[in-house]
Amino acid sequence: QVQLVESGGGLVQAGGSLRLSCAASVSIFSINTLGWYRQTPGKQRDLVATITGGGTTNYADSVKGRFTISREVAKNTVYLQMRRLKPEDTAVYHCYAERYYRMRLETYWGQGTQVAVSS
């Protein structure tokens, strides 16, 4: 089992910045992909950004150039630095982890942290 605990959400004005953190309960060396998704009421959970064990990153078009995903191996933590926030970035942000364990693909989700951007 992998537990993911997010932090760093809050209320910010448009144009501001926030940094989300997600701490994993296991070494992130064992995790193939870490990422962030977001969800608003009544809508599906959408990809925001991912980072692989090799450091390859992927971003949704809507956040490219504004958000940066990174990881700190020593702290088993993945971050999402969000800049130039817009009201449409308002959502619950969920941390995601994917790993191969005993020949099975496992996926894990955090409980989420709320981000609200006021205009």
C-alpha distance (Angstrom), angle and dihedral (degrees) to the residues before:
residue distance angle dihedral
Q1 . . .
V2 3.77 . .
Q3 3.77 120.3 .
L4 3.78 119.8 -158.3
V5 3.78 122.7 -163.4
E6 3.78 120.0 -170.1
S7 3.77 127.9 -158.8
G8 3.77 139.6 165.4
G9 3.78 103.2 68.4
G10 3.77 123.1 133.3
L11 3.76 147.1 119.5
V12 3.79 119.6 -51.3
Q13 3.77 136.5 165.4
A14 3.76 121.1 -109.7
G15 3.78 110.2 -83.0
G16 3.77 92.5 30.3
S17 3.78 131.6 114.3
L18 3.79 138.7 -121.3
R19 3.76 133.8 178.8
L20 3.78 119.7 -146.5
S21 3.78 122.0 -158.5
C22 3.78 130.1 -161.1
A23 3.78 119.4 -168.3
A24 3.80 118.0 -159.7
S25 3.79 123.7 -149.9
V26 3.81 91.9 -137.5
S27 3.76 135.3 48.1
I28 3.79 108.1 -76.2
F29 3.80 87.4 -139.3
S30 3.80 84.5 80.6
I31 3.80 93.3 52.9
N32 3.80 119.3 88.0
T33 3.78 98.2 -163.0
L34 3.78 134.1 14.0
G35 3.74 123.6 -172.6
W36 3.74 154.0 150.2
Y37 3.77 128.1 -114.5
R38 3.78 129.1 178.5
Q39 3.75 135.1 -150.1
T40 3.79 136.4 -168.6
P41 3.81 124.1 -164.2
G42 3.77 113.4 -72.7
K43 3.78 94.4 7.9
Q44 3.77 135.0 98.1
R45 3.77 123.1 -98.9
D46 3.80 108.9 -94.6
L47 3.76 131.9 -156.7
V48 3.79 116.1 -105.8
A49 3.81 103.2 169.8
T50 3.78 141.9 -28.9
I51 3.78 136.3 -164.1
T52 3.78 126.0 -162.5
G53 3.76 129.7 -145.3
G54 3.79 87.5 -99.8
G55 3.78 91.5 54.8
T56 3.79 98.0 -105.9
T57 3.79 111.1 149.6
N58 3.78 132.2 -156.5
Y59 3.80 128.2 -170.4
A60 3.75 138.2 -169.5
D61 3.79 110.5 -110.8
S62 3.79 90.5 -118.4
V63 3.81 92.8 63.1
K64 3.80 102.7 34.8
G65 3.77 111.2 126.9
R66 3.81 92.4 15.8
F67 3.82 105.5 59.3
T68 3.80 128.7 51.6
I69 3.78 126.2 -166.3
S70 3.78 119.4 -156.7
R71 3.76 139.7 157.4
E72 3.78 137.2 -141.3
V73 3.78 109.3 -151.6
A74 3.79 95.5 -167.6
K75 3.81 89.6 59.7
N76 3.81 97.2 35.9
T77 3.77 86.7 -126.8
V78 3.77 136.5 135.8
Y79 3.79 121.3 -158.3
L80 3.76 136.6 -157.8
Q81 3.78 113.6 -157.9
M82 3.79 108.5 -162.2
R83 3.80 120.8 -165.6
R84 3.80 134.8 175.3
L85 3.77 89.3 21.2
K86 3.78 119.6 -159.0
P87 3.81 130.8 -157.3
E88 3.80 88.4 -110.3
D89 3.81 88.8 63.3
T90 3.80 88.0 69.9
A91 3.80 107.7 120.4
V92 3.77 145.6 106.1
Y93 3.79 106.8 -79.8
H94 3.78 117.2 -146.5
C95 3.77 127.6 -163.7
Y96 3.80 116.4 -134.5
A97 3.78 133.4 -162.1
E98 3.77 130.9 -174.2
R99 3.78 126.3 -172.2
Y100 3.76 142.2 160.9
Y101 3.78 109.3 -123.5
R102 3.78 123.7 173.8
M103 3.80 89.5 -13.0
R104 3.78 93.5 -54.5
L105 3.78 129.2 109.4
E106 3.79 110.4 -124.8
T107 3.78 127.0 -171.5
Y108 3.78 127.5 -165.6
W109 3.79 135.4 -171.4
G110 3.76 134.0 -160.4
Q111 3.78 122.8 -133.8
G112 3.78 92.8 -106.5
T113 3.77 138.1 -117.7
Q114 3.79 124.3 -122.3
V115 3.79 120.4 -120.2
A116 3.79 117.5 -171.6
V117 3.79 122.3 -176.5
S118 3.79 117.9 -166.8
S119 3.78 122.9 -153.4
